[in-house]
Amino acid sequence: MDALRTELVELGRYAKLHFEREERVALEVGYNDVNRLHDSHDRLKLALRLRYAELAGTLDDAKVEGFVSFLRTWLIDHVIKEDMQLKPWIQGAERRRGRPANEPLRYMVRPL
């Protein structure tokens, strides 16, 4: 249980840094829905804190399944559906900088 809590704290730290970086990129590329993206991130951070609180105490199958479901939803609904909306904006910014369309997107791989 302590290892799980430690990993959840680390996930929270990573999420915070990731969301901040993603919002900076969104602003840099002129993404037109940065406020919605920020609100979505705030909801995910709150949900993560709530899930962490739910996992306090005794772990049971229902708590673990609830957390797995949350992670699955995060992956599908946020990363695949929402984050992918940034892709054309990032590609447009890369093209404006003279970067060929077939090269990897620098915005997604550059260090913080």
Phi and psi restraints in degrees (range 20) as a CNS / XPLOR table:
assign (resid 1 and name C) (resid 2 and name N)
       (resid 2 and name CA) (resid 2 and name C) 1.0 -63.0 20.0 2
assign (resid 2 and name N) (resid 2 and name CA)
       (resid 2 and name C) (resid 3 and name N) 1.0 -36.7 20.0 2
assign (resid 2 and name C) (resid 3 and name N)
       (resid 3 and name CA) (resid 3 and name C) 1.0 -65.0 20.0 2
assign (resid 3 and name N) (resid 3 and name CA)
       (resid 3 and name C) (resid 4 and name N) 1.0 -40.1 20.0 2
assign (resid 3 and name C) (resid 4 and name N)
       (resid 4 and name CA) (resid 4 and name C) 1.0 -63.7 20.0 2
assign (resid 4 and name N) (resid 4 and name CA)
       (resid 4 and name C) (resid 5 and name N) 1.0 -44.5 20.0 2
assign (resid 4 and name C) (resid 5 and name N)
       (resid 5 and name CA) (resid 5 and name C) 1.0 -61.6 20.0 2
assign (resid 5 and name N) (resid 5 and name CA)
       (resid 5 and name C) (resid 6 and name N) 1.0 -41.4 20.0 2
assign (resid 5 and name C) (resid 6 and name N)
       (resid 6 and name CA) (resid 6 and name C) 1.0 -60.8 20.0 2
assign (resid 6 and name N) (resid 6 and name CA)
       (resid 6 and name C) (resid 7 and name N) 1.0 -43.8 20.0 2
assign (resid 6 and name C) (resid 7 and name N)
       (resid 7 and name CA) (resid 7 and name C) 1.0 -65.4 20.0 2
assign (resid 7 and name N) (resid 7 and name CA)
       (resid 7 and name C) (resid 8 and name N) 1.0 -36.8 20.0 2
assign (resid 7 and name C) (resid 8 and name N)
       (resid 8 and name CA) (resid 8 and name C) 1.0 -66.9 20.0 2
assign (resid 8 and name N) (resid 8 and name CA)
       (resid 8 and name C) (resid 9 and name N) 1.0 -39.7 20.0 2
assign (resid 8 and name C) (resid 9 and name N)
       (resid 9 and name CA) (resid 9 and name C) 1.0 -62.4 20.0 2
assign (resid 9 and name N) (resid 9 and name CA)
       (resid 9 and name C) (resid 10 and name N) 1.0 -43.4 20.0 2
assign (resid 9 and name C) (resid 10 and name N)
       (resid 10 and name CA) (resid 10 and name C) 1.0 -64.5 20.0 2
assign (resid 10 and name N) (resid 10 and name CA)
       (resid 10 and name C) (resid 11 and name N) 1.0 -40.4 20.0 2
assign (resid 10 and name C) (resid 11 and name N)
       (resid 11 and name CA) (resid 11 and name C) 1.0 -60.1 20.0 2
assign (resid 11 and name N) (resid 11 and name CA)
       (resid 11 and name C) (resid 12 and name N) 1.0 -41.3 20.0 2
assign (resid 11 and name C) (resid 12 and name N)
       (resid 12 and name CA) (resid 12 and name C) 1.0 -62.3 20.0 2
assign (resid 12 and name N) (resid 12 and name CA)
       (resid 12 and name C) (resid 13 and name N) 1.0 -42.1 20.0 2
assign (resid 12 and name C) (resid 13 and name N)
       (resid 13 and name CA) (resid 13 and name C) 1.0 -63.9 20.0 2
assign (resid 13 and name N) (resid 13 and name CA)
       (resid 13 and name C) (resid 14 and name N) 1.0 -45.9 20.0 2
assign (resid 13 and name C) (resid 14 and name N)
       (resid 14 and name CA) (resid 14 and name C) 1.0 -61.3 20.0 2
assign (resid 14 and name N) (resid 14 and name CA)
       (resid 14 and name C) (resid 15 and name N) 1.0 -45.2 20.0 2
assign (resid 14 and name C) (resid 15 and name N)
       (resid 15 and name CA) (resid 15 and name C) 1.0 -59.2 20.0 2
assign (resid 15 and name N) (resid 15 and name CA)
       (resid 15 and name C) (resid 16 and name N) 1.0 -43.4 20.0 2
assign (resid 15 and name C) (resid 16 and name N)
       (resid 16 and name CA) (resid 16 and name C) 1.0 -59.6 20.0 2
assign (resid 16 and name N) (resid 16 and name CA)
       (resid 16 and name C) (resid 17 and name N) 1.0 -48.7 20.0 2
assign (resid 16 and name C) (resid 17 and name N)
       (resid 17 and name CA) (resid 17 and name C) 1.0 -64.7 20.0 2
assign (resid 17 and name N) (resid 17 and name CA)
       (resid 17 and name C) (resid 18 and name N) 1.0 -42.9 20.0 2
assign (resid 17 and name C) (resid 18 and name N)
       (resid 18 and name CA) (resid 18 and name C) 1.0 -61.5 20.0 2
assign (resid 18 and name N) (resid 18 and name CA)
       (resid 18 and name C) (resid 19 and name N) 1.0 -46.3 20.0 2
assign (resid 18 and name C) (resid 19 and name N)
       (resid 19 and name CA) (resid 19 and name C) 1.0 -64.3 20.0 2
assign (resid 19 and name N) (resid 19 and name CA)
       (resid 19 and name C) (resid 20 and name N) 1.0 -42.0 20.0 2
assign (resid 19 and name C) (resid 20 and name N)
       (resid 20 and name CA) (resid 20 and name C) 1.0 -60.7 20.0 2
assign (resid 20 and name N) (resid 20 and name CA)
       (resid 20 and name C) (resid 21 and name N) 1.0 -44.5 20.0 2
assign (resid 20 and name C) (resid 21 and name N)
       (resid 21 and name CA) (resid 21 and name C) 1.0 -65.1 20.0 2
assign (resid 21 and name N) (resid 21 and name CA)
       (resid 21 and name C) (resid 22 and name N) 1.0 -44.5 20.0 2
assign (resid 21 and name C) (resid 22 and name N)
       (resid 22 and name CA) (resid 22 and name C) 1.0 -61.4 20.0 2
assign (resid 22 and name N) (resid 22 and name CA)
       (resid 22 and name C) (resid 23 and name N) 1.0 -40.1 20.0 2
assign (resid 22 and name C) (resid 23 and name N)
       (resid 23 and name CA) (resid 23 and name C) 1.0 -68.1 20.0 2
assign (resid 23 and name N) (resid 23 and name CA)
       (resid 23 and name C) (resid 24 and name N) 1.0 -36.3 20.0 2
assign (resid 23 and name C) (resid 24 and name N)
       (resid 24 and name CA) (resid 24 and name C) 1.0 -63.2 20.0 2
assign (resid 24 and name N) (resid 24 and name CA)
       (resid 24 and name C) (resid 25 and name N) 1.0 -44.6 20.0 2
assign (resid 24 and name C) (resid 25 and name N)
       (resid 25 and name CA) (resid 25 and name C) 1.0 -61.5 20.0 2
assign (resid 25 and name N) (resid 25 and name CA)
       (resid 25 and name C) (resid 26 and name N) 1.0 -44.8 20.0 2
assign (resid 25 and name C) (resid 26 and name N)
       (resid 26 and name CA) (resid 26 and name C) 1.0 -57.4 20.0 2
assign (resid 26 and name N) (resid 26 and name CA)
       (resid 26 and name C) (resid 27 and name N) 1.0 -42.5 20.0 2
assign (resid 26 and name C) (resid 27 and name N)
       (resid 27 and name CA) (resid 27 and name C) 1.0 -65.8 20.0 2
assign (resid 27 and name N) (resid 27 and name CA)
       (resid 27 and name C) (resid 28 and name N) 1.0 -43.5 20.0 2
assign (resid 27 and name C) (resid 28 and name N)
       (resid 28 and name CA) (resid 28 and name C) 1.0 -60.3 20.0 2
assign (resid 28 and name N) (resid 28 and name CA)
       (resid 28 and name C) (resid 29 and name N) 1.0 -38.0 20.0 2
assign (resid 28 and name C) (resid 29 and name N)
       (resid 29 and name CA) (resid 29 and name C) 1.0 -91.2 20.0 2
assign (resid 29 and name N) (resid 29 and name CA)
       (resid 29 and name C) (resid 30 and name N) 1.0 1.2 20.0 2
assign (resid 29 and name C) (resid 30 and name N)
       (resid 30 and name CA) (resid 30 and name C) 1.0 78.8 20.0 2
assign (resid 30 and name N) (resid 30 and name CA)
       (resid 30 and name C) (resid 31 and name N) 1.0 24.7 20.0 2
assign (resid 30 and name C) (resid 31 and name N)
       (resid 31 and name CA) (resid 31 and name C) 1.0 -55.9 20.0 2
assign (resid 31 and name N) (resid 31 and name CA)
       (resid 31 and name C) (resid 32 and name N) 1.0 133.9 20.0 2
assign (resid 31 and name C) (resid 32 and name N)
       (resid 32 and name CA) (resid 32 and name C) 1.0 -86.9 20.0 2
assign (resid 32 and name N) (resid 32 and name CA)
       (resid 32 and name C) (resid 33 and name N) 1.0 2.2 20.0 2
assign (resid 32 and name C) (resid 33 and name N)
       (resid 33 and name CA) (resid 33 and name C) 1.0 -133.2 20.0 2
assign (resid 33 and name N) (resid 33 and name CA)
       (resid 33 and name C) (resid 34 and name N) 1.0 43.3 20.0 2
assign (resid 33 and name C) (resid 34 and name N)
       (resid 34 and name CA) (resid 34 and name C) 1.0 -62.9 20.0 2
assign (resid 34 and name N) (resid 34 and name CA)
       (resid 34 and name C) (resid 35 and name N) 1.0 -37.2 20.0 2
assign (resid 34 and name C) (resid 35 and name N)
       (resid 35 and name CA) (resid 35 and name C) 1.0 -63.4 20.0 2
assign (resid 35 and name N) (resid 35 and name CA)
       (resid 35 and name C) (resid 36 and name N) 1.0 -41.5 20.0 2
assign (resid 35 and name C) (resid 36 and name N)
       (resid 36 and name CA) (resid 36 and name C) 1.0 -64.4 20.0 2
assign (resid 36 and name N) (resid 36 and name CA)
       (resid 36 and name C) (resid 37 and name N) 1.0 -40.4 20.0 2
assign (resid 36 and name C) (resid 37 and name N)
       (resid 37 and name CA) (resid 37 and name C) 1.0 -61.3 20.0 2
assign (resid 37 and name N) (resid 37 and name CA)
       (resid 37 and name C) (resid 38 and name N) 1.0 -45.1 20.0 2
assign (resid 37 and name C) (resid 38 and name N)
       (resid 38 and name CA) (resid 38 and name C) 1.0 -61.8 20.0 2
assign (resid 38 and name N) (resid 38 and name CA)
       (resid 38 and name C) (resid 39 and name N) 1.0 -44.8 20.0 2
assign (resid 38 and name C) (resid 39 and name N)
       (resid 39 and name CA) (resid 39 and name C) 1.0 -61.4 20.0 2
assign (resid 39 and name N) (resid 39 and name CA)
       (resid 39 and name C) (resid 40 and name N) 1.0 -40.2 20.0 2
assign (resid 39 and name C) (resid 40 and name N)
       (resid 40 and name CA) (resid 40 and name C) 1.0 -61.6 20.0 2
assign (resid 40 and name N) (resid 40 and name CA)
       (resid 40 and name C) (resid 41 and name N) 1.0 -42.3 20.0 2
assign (resid 40 and name C) (resid 41 and name N)
       (resid 41 and name CA) (resid 41 and name C) 1.0 -63.5 20.0 2
assign (resid 41 and name N) (resid 41 and name CA)
       (resid 41 and name C) (resid 42 and name N) 1.0 -42.5 20.0 2
assign (resid 41 and name C) (resid 42 and name N)
       (resid 42 and name CA) (resid 42 and name C) 1.0 -60.2 20.0 2
assign (resid 42 and name N) (resid 42 and name CA)
       (resid 42 and name C) (resid 43 and name N) 1.0 -41.5 20.0 2
assign (resid 42 and name C) (resid 43 and name N)
       (resid 43 and name CA) (resid 43 and name C) 1.0 -64.0 20.0 2
assign (resid 43 and name N) (resid 43 and name CA)
       (resid 43 and name C) (resid 44 and name N) 1.0 -40.6 20.0 2
assign (resid 43 and name C) (resid 44 and name N)
       (resid 44 and name CA) (resid 44 and name C) 1.0 -66.4 20.0 2
assign (resid 44 and name N) (resid 44 and name CA)
       (resid 44 and name C) (resid 45 and name N) 1.0 -40.5 20.0 2
assign (resid 44 and name C) (resid 45 and name N)
       (resid 45 and name CA) (resid 45 and name C) 1.0 -64.0 20.0 2
assign (resid 45 and name N) (resid 45 and name CA)
       (resid 45 and name C) (resid 46 and name N) 1.0 -41.3 20.0 2
assign (resid 45 and name C) (resid 46 and name N)
       (resid 46 and name CA) (resid 46 and name C) 1.0 -63.4 20.0 2
assign (resid 46 and name N) (resid 46 and name CA)
       (resid 46 and name C) (resid 47 and name N) 1.0 -45.4 20.0 2
assign (resid 46 and name C) (resid 47 and name N)
       (resid 47 and name CA) (resid 47 and name C) 1.0 -61.0 20.0 2
assign (resid 47 and name N) (resid 47 and name CA)
       (resid 47 and name C) (resid 48 and name N) 1.0 -38.4 20.0 2
assign (resid 47 and name C) (resid 48 and name N)
       (resid 48 and name CA) (resid 48 and name C) 1.0 -64.5 20.0 2
assign (resid 48 and name N) (resid 48 and name CA)
       (resid 48 and name C) (resid 49 and name N) 1.0 -42.7 20.0 2
assign (resid 48 and name C) (resid 49 and name N)
       (resid 49 and name CA) (resid 49 and name C) 1.0 -62.8 20.0 2
assign (resid 49 and name N) (resid 49 and name CA)
       (resid 49 and name C) (resid 50 and name N) 1.0 -40.9 20.0 2
assign (resid 49 and name C) (resid 50 and name N)
       (resid 50 and name CA) (resid 50 and name C) 1.0 -65.1 20.0 2
assign (resid 50 and name N) (resid 50 and name CA)
       (resid 50 and name C) (resid 51 and name N) 1.0 -41.8 20.0 2
assign (resid 50 and name C) (resid 51 and name N)
       (resid 51 and name CA) (resid 51 and name C) 1.0 -63.6 20.0 2
assign (resid 51 and name N) (resid 51 and name CA)
       (resid 51 and name C) (resid 52 and name N) 1.0 -39.7 20.0 2
assign (resid 51 and name C) (resid 52 and name N)
       (resid 52 and name CA) (resid 52 and name C) 1.0 -59.6 20.0 2
assign (resid 52 and name N) (resid 52 and name CA)
       (resid 52 and name C) (resid 53 and name N) 1.0 -45.3 20.0 2
assign (resid 52 and name C) (resid 53 and name N)
       (resid 53 and name CA) (resid 53 and name C) 1.0 -63.4 20.0 2
assign (resid 53 and name N) (resid 53 and name CA)
       (resid 53 and name C) (resid 54 and name N) 1.0 -38.5 20.0 2
assign (resid 53 and name C) (resid 54 and name N)
       (resid 54 and name CA) (resid 54 and name C) 1.0 -64.3 20.0 2
assign (resid 54 and name N) (resid 54 and name CA)
       (resid 54 and name C) (resid 55 and name N) 1.0 -29.2 20.0 2
assign (resid 54 and name C) (resid 55 and name N)
       (resid 55 and name CA) (resid 55 and name C) 1.0 -84.0 20.0 2
assign (resid 55 and name N) (resid 55 and name CA)
       (resid 55 and name C) (resid 56 and name N) 1.0 -0.8 20.0 2
assign (resid 55 and name C) (resid 56 and name N)
       (resid 56 and name CA) (resid 56 and name C) 1.0 -67.0 20.0 2
assign (resid 56 and name N) (resid 56 and name CA)
       (resid 56 and name C) (resid 57 and name N) 1.0 150.5 20.0 2
assign (resid 56 and name C) (resid 57 and name N)
       (resid 57 and name CA) (resid 57 and name C) 1.0 81.7 20.0 2
assign (resid 57 and name N) (resid 57 and name CA)
       (resid 57 and name C) (resid 58 and name N) 1.0 -146.1 20.0 2
assign (resid 57 and name C) (resid 58 and name N)
       (resid 58 and name CA) (resid 58 and name C) 1.0 -76.6 20.0 2
assign (resid 58 and name N) (resid 58 and name CA)
       (resid 58 and name C) (resid 59 and name N) 1.0 132.3 20.0 2
assign (resid 58 and name C) (resid 59 and name N)
       (resid 59 and name CA) (resid 59 and name C) 1.0 -86.8 20.0 2
assign (resid 59 and name N) (resid 59 and name CA)
       (resid 59 and name C) (resid 60 and name N) 1.0 137.9 20.0 2
assign (resid 59 and name C) (resid 60 and name N)
       (resid 60 and name CA) (resid 60 and name C) 1.0 -135.1 20.0 2
assign (resid 60 and name N) (resid 60 and name CA)
       (resid 60 and name C) (resid 61 and name N) 1.0 171.8 20.0 2
assign (resid 60 and name C) (resid 61 and name N)
       (resid 61 and name CA) (resid 61 and name C) 1.0 -58.9 20.0 2
assign (resid 61 and name N) (resid 61 and name CA)
       (resid 61 and name C) (resid 62 and name N) 1.0 -38.0 20.0 2
assign (resid 61 and name C) (resid 62 and name N)
       (resid 62 and name CA) (resid 62 and name C) 1.0 -65.3 20.0 2
assign (resid 62 and name N) (resid 62 and name CA)
       (resid 62 and name C) (resid 63 and name N) 1.0 -40.9 20.0 2
assign (resid 62 and name C) (resid 63 and name N)
       (resid 63 and name CA) (resid 63 and name C) 1.0 -66.1 20.0 2
assign (resid 63 and name N) (resid 63 and name CA)
       (resid 63 and name C) (resid 64 and name N) 1.0 -43.2 20.0 2
assign (resid 63 and name C) (resid 64 and name N)
       (resid 64 and name CA) (resid 64 and name C) 1.0 -65.4 20.0 2
assign (resid 64 and name N) (resid 64 and name CA)
       (resid 64 and name C) (resid 65 and name N) 1.0 -44.8 20.0 2
assign (resid 64 and name C) (resid 65 and name N)
       (resid 65 and name CA) (resid 65 and name C) 1.0 -62.8 20.0 2
assign (resid 65 and name N) (resid 65 and name CA)
       (resid 65 and name C) (resid 66 and name N) 1.0 -38.2 20.0 2
assign (resid 65 and name C) (resid 66 and name N)
       (resid 66 and name CA) (resid 66 and name C) 1.0 -61.6 20.0 2
assign (resid 66 and name N) (resid 66 and name CA)
       (resid 66 and name C) (resid 67 and name N) 1.0 -40.7 20.0 2
assign (resid 66 and name C) (resid 67 and name N)
       (resid 67 and name CA) (resid 67 and name C) 1.0 -70.6 20.0 2
assign (resid 67 and name N) (resid 67 and name CA)
       (resid 67 and name C) (resid 68 and name N) 1.0 -40.8 20.0 2
assign (resid 67 and name C) (resid 68 and name N)
       (resid 68 and name CA) (resid 68 and name C) 1.0 -61.4 20.0 2
assign (resid 68 and name N) (resid 68 and name CA)
       (resid 68 and name C) (resid 69 and name N) 1.0 -41.4 20.0 2
assign (resid 68 and name C) (resid 69 and name N)
       (resid 69 and name CA) (resid 69 and name C) 1.0 -61.8 20.0 2
assign (resid 69 and name N) (resid 69 and name CA)
       (resid 69 and name C) (resid 70 and name N) 1.0 -42.2 20.0 2
assign (resid 69 and name C) (resid 70 and name N)
       (resid 70 and name CA) (resid 70 and name C) 1.0 -59.9 20.0 2
assign (resid 70 and name N) (resid 70 and name CA)
       (resid 70 and name C) (resid 71 and name N) 1.0 -45.9 20.0 2
assign (resid 70 and name C) (resid 71 and name N)
       (resid 71 and name CA) (resid 71 and name C) 1.0 -63.8 20.0 2
assign (resid 71 and name N) (resid 71 and name CA)
       (resid 71 and name C) (resid 72 and name N) 1.0 -39.9 20.0 2
assign (resid 71 and name C) (resid 72 and name N)
       (resid 72 and name CA) (resid 72 and name C) 1.0 -62.9 20.0 2
assign (resid 72 and name N) (resid 72 and name CA)
       (resid 72 and name C) (resid 73 and name N) 1.0 -45.3 20.0 2
assign (resid 72 and name C) (resid 73 and name N)
       (resid 73 and name CA) (resid 73 and name C) 1.0 -62.5 20.0 2
assign (resid 73 and name N) (resid 73 and name CA)
       (resid 73 and name C) (resid 74 and name N) 1.0 -42.9 20.0 2
assign (resid 73 and name C) (resid 74 and name N)
       (resid 74 and name CA) (resid 74 and name C) 1.0 -57.8 20.0 2
assign (resid 74 and name N) (resid 74 and name CA)
       (resid 74 and name C) (resid 75 and name N) 1.0 -48.3 20.0 2
assign (resid 74 and name C) (resid 75 and name N)
       (resid 75 and name CA) (resid 75 and name C) 1.0 -62.8 20.0 2
assign (resid 75 and name N) (resid 75 and name CA)
       (resid 75 and name C) (resid 76 and name N) 1.0 -48.8 20.0 2
assign (resid 75 and name C) (resid 76 and name N)
       (resid 76 and name CA) (resid 76 and name C) 1.0 -75.5 20.0 2
assign (resid 76 and name N) (resid 76 and name CA)
       (resid 76 and name C) (resid 77 and name N) 1.0 -53.0 20.0 2
assign (resid 76 and name C) (resid 77 and name N)
       (resid 77 and name CA) (resid 77 and name C) 1.0 -73.8 20.0 2
assign (resid 77 and name N) (resid 77 and name CA)
       (resid 77 and name C) (resid 78 and name N) 1.0 -40.1 20.0 2
assign (resid 77 and name C) (resid 78 and name N)
       (resid 78 and name CA) (resid 78 and name C) 1.0 -89.2 20.0 2
assign (resid 78 and name N) (resid 78 and name CA)
       (resid 78 and name C) (resid 79 and name N) 1.0 -59.1 20.0 2
assign (resid 78 and name C) (resid 79 and name N)
       (resid 79 and name CA) (resid 79 and name C) 1.0 -65.8 20.0 2
assign (resid 79 and name N) (resid 79 and name CA)
       (resid 79 and name C) (resid 80 and name N) 1.0 -51.9 20.0 2
assign (resid 79 and name C) (resid 80 and name N)
       (resid 80 and name CA) (resid 80 and name C) 1.0 -74.8 20.0 2
assign (resid 80 and name N) (resid 80 and name CA)
       (resid 80 and name C) (resid 81 and name N) 1.0 -44.3 20.0 2
assign (resid 80 and name C) (resid 81 and name N)
       (resid 81 and name CA) (resid 81 and name C) 1.0 -83.4 20.0 2
assign (resid 81 and name N) (resid 81 and name CA)
       (resid 81 and name C) (resid 82 and name N) 1.0 -48.3 20.0 2
assign (resid 81 and name C) (resid 82 and name N)
       (resid 82 and name CA) (resid 82 and name C) 1.0 -85.4 20.0 2
assign (resid 82 and name N) (resid 82 and name CA)
       (resid 82 and name C) (resid 83 and name N) 1.0 -50.1 20.0 2
assign (resid 82 and name C) (resid 83 and name N)
       (resid 83 and name CA) (resid 83 and name C) 1.0 -63.2 20.0 2
assign (resid 83 and name N) (resid 83 and name CA)
       (resid 83 and name C) (resid 84 and name N) 1.0 -33.1 20.0 2
assign (resid 83 and name C) (resid 84 and name N)
       (resid 84 and name CA) (resid 84 and name C) 1.0 -67.0 20.0 2
assign (resid 84 and name N) (resid 84 and name CA)
       (resid 84 and name C) (resid 85 and name N) 1.0 -16.6 20.0 2
assign (resid 84 and name C) (resid 85 and name N)
       (resid 85 and name CA) (resid 85 and name C) 1.0 -66.8 20.0 2
assign (resid 85 and name N) (resid 85 and name CA)
       (resid 85 and name C) (resid 86 and name N) 1.0 -20.8 20.0 2
assign (resid 85 and name C) (resid 86 and name N)
       (resid 86 and name CA) (resid 86 and name C) 1.0 -75.7 20.0 2
assign (resid 86 and name N) (resid 86 and name CA)
       (resid 86 and name C) (resid 87 and name N) 1.0 -23.6 20.0 2
assign (resid 86 and name C) (resid 87 and name N)
       (resid 87 and name CA) (resid 87 and name C) 1.0 -52.2 20.0 2
assign (resid 87 and name N) (resid 87 and name CA)
       (resid 87 and name C) (resid 88 and name N) 1.0 -51.3 20.0 2
assign (resid 87 and name C) (resid 88 and name N)
       (resid 88 and name CA) (resid 88 and name C) 1.0 -63.4 20.0 2
assign (resid 88 and name N) (resid 88 and name CA)
       (resid 88 and name C) (resid 89 and name N) 1.0 -31.9 20.0 2
assign (resid 88 and name C) (resid 89 and name N)
       (resid 89 and name CA) (resid 89 and name C) 1.0 -68.0 20.0 2
assign (resid 89 and name N) (resid 89 and name CA)
       (resid 89 and name C) (resid 90 and name N) 1.0 -41.6 20.0 2
assign (resid 89 and name C) (resid 90 and name N)
       (resid 90 and name CA) (resid 90 and name C) 1.0 -67.3 20.0 2
assign (resid 90 and name N) (resid 90 and name CA)
       (resid 90 and name C) (resid 91 and name N) 1.0 -43.7 20.0 2
assign (resid 90 and name C) (resid 91 and name N)
       (resid 91 and name CA) (resid 91 and name C) 1.0 -61.0 20.0 2
assign (resid 91 and name N) (resid 91 and name CA)
       (resid 91 and name C) (resid 92 and name N) 1.0 -39.9 20.0 2
assign (resid 91 and name C) (resid 92 and name N)
       (resid 92 and name CA) (resid 92 and name C) 1.0 -63.0 20.0 2
assign (resid 92 and name N) (resid 92 and name CA)
       (resid 92 and name C) (resid 93 and name N) 1.0 -42.0 20.0 2
assign (resid 92 and name C) (resid 93 and name N)
       (resid 93 and name CA) (resid 93 and name C) 1.0 -65.0 20.0 2
assign (resid 93 and name N) (resid 93 and name CA)
       (resid 93 and name C) (resid 94 and name N) 1.0 -40.0 20.0 2
assign (resid 93 and name C) (resid 94 and name N)
       (resid 94 and name CA) (resid 94 and name C) 1.0 -64.1 20.0 2
assign (resid 94 and name N) (resid 94 and name CA)
       (resid 94 and name C) (resid 95 and name N) 1.0 -43.1 20.0 2
assign (resid 94 and name C) (resid 95 and name N)
       (resid 95 and name CA) (resid 95 and name C) 1.0 -63.5 20.0 2
assign (resid 95 and name N) (resid 95 and name CA)
       (resid 95 and name C) (resid 96 and name N) 1.0 -40.3 20.0 2
assign (resid 95 and name C) (resid 96 and name N)
       (resid 96 and name CA) (resid 96 and name C) 1.0 -63.3 20.0 2
assign (resid 96 and name N) (resid 96 and name CA)
       (resid 96 and name C) (resid 97 and name N) 1.0 -25.3 20.0 2
assign (resid 96 and name C) (resid 97 and name N)
       (resid 97 and name CA) (resid 97 and name C) 1.0 -89.4 20.0 2
assign (resid 97 and name N) (resid 97 and name CA)
       (resid 97 and name C) (resid 98 and name N) 1.0 5.3 20.0 2
assign (resid 97 and name C) (resid 98 and name N)
       (resid 98 and name CA) (resid 98 and name C) 1.0 82.4 20.0 2
assign (resid 98 and name N) (resid 98 and name CA)
       (resid 98 and name C) (resid 99 and name N) 1.0 20.1 20.0 2
assign (resid 98 and name C) (resid 99 and name N)
       (resid 99 and name CA) (resid 99 and name C) 1.0 -92.4 20.0 2
assign (resid 99 and name N) (resid 99 and name CA)
       (resid 99 and name C) (resid 100 and name N) 1.0 129.2 20.0 2
assign (resid 99 and name C) (resid 100 and name N)
       (resid 100 and name CA) (resid 100 and name C) 1.0 -60.0 20.0 2
assign (resid 100 and name N) (resid 100 and name CA)
       (resid 100 and name C) (resid 101 and name N) 1.0 146.4 20.0 2
assign (resid 100 and name C) (resid 101 and name N)
       (resid 101 and name CA) (resid 101 and name C) 1.0 -63.8 20.0 2
assign (resid 101 and name N) (resid 101 and name CA)
       (resid 101 and name C) (resid 102 and name N) 1.0 -24.0 20.0 2
assign (resid 101 and name C) (resid 102 and name N)
       (resid 102 and name CA) (resid 102 and name C) 1.0 -88.1 20.0 2
assign (resid 102 and name N) (resid 102 and name CA)
       (resid 102 and name C) (resid 103 and name N) 1.0 -2.9 20.0 2
assign (resid 102 and name C) (resid 103 and name N)
       (resid 103 and name CA) (resid 103 and name C) 1.0 -83.7 20.0 2
assign (resid 103 and name N) (resid 103 and name CA)
       (resid 103 and name C) (resid 104 and name N) 1.0 154.0 20.0 2
assign (resid 103 and name C) (resid 104 and name N)
       (resid 104 and name CA) (resid 104 and name C) 1.0 -59.8 20.0 2
assign (resid 104 and name N) (resid 104 and name CA)
       (resid 104 and name C) (resid 105 and name N) 1.0 150.8 20.0 2
assign (resid 104 and name C) (resid 105 and name N)
       (resid 105 and name CA) (resid 105 and name C) 1.0 -75.6 20.0 2
assign (resid 105 and name N) (resid 105 and name CA)
       (resid 105 and name C) (resid 106 and name N) 1.0 115.9 20.0 2
assign (resid 105 and name C) (resid 106 and name N)
       (resid 106 and name CA) (resid 106 and name C) 1.0 -64.5 20.0 2
assign (resid 106 and name N) (resid 106 and name CA)
       (resid 106 and name C) (resid 107 and name N) 1.0 -33.0 20.0 2
assign (resid 106 and name C) (resid 107 and name N)
       (resid 107 and name CA) (resid 107 and name C) 1.0 -59.0 20.0 2
assign (resid 107 and name N) (resid 107 and name CA)
       (resid 107 and name C) (resid 108 and name N) 1.0 -30.3 20.0 2
assign (resid 107 and name C) (resid 108 and name N)
       (resid 108 and name CA) (resid 108 and name C) 1.0 -88.5 20.0 2
assign (resid 108 and name N) (resid 108 and name CA)
       (resid 108 and name C) (resid 109 and name N) 1.0 -11.9 20.0 2
assign (resid 108 and name C) (resid 109 and name N)
       (resid 109 and name CA) (resid 109 and name C) 1.0 -122.2 20.0 2
assign (resid 109 and name N) (resid 109 and name CA)
       (resid 109 and name C) (resid 110 and name N) 1.0 -6.3 20.0 2
assign (resid 109 and name C) (resid 110 and name N)
       (resid 110 and name CA) (resid 110 and name C) 1.0 -72.3 20.0 2
assign (resid 110 and name N) (resid 110 and name CA)
       (resid 110 and name C) (resid 111 and name N) 1.0 150.1 20.0 2
assign (resid 110 and name C) (resid 111 and name N)
       (resid 111 and name CA) (resid 111 and name C) 1.0 -70.0 20.0 2
assign (resid 111 and name N) (resid 111 and name CA)
       (resid 111 and name C) (resid 112 and name N) 1.0 158.7 20.0 2
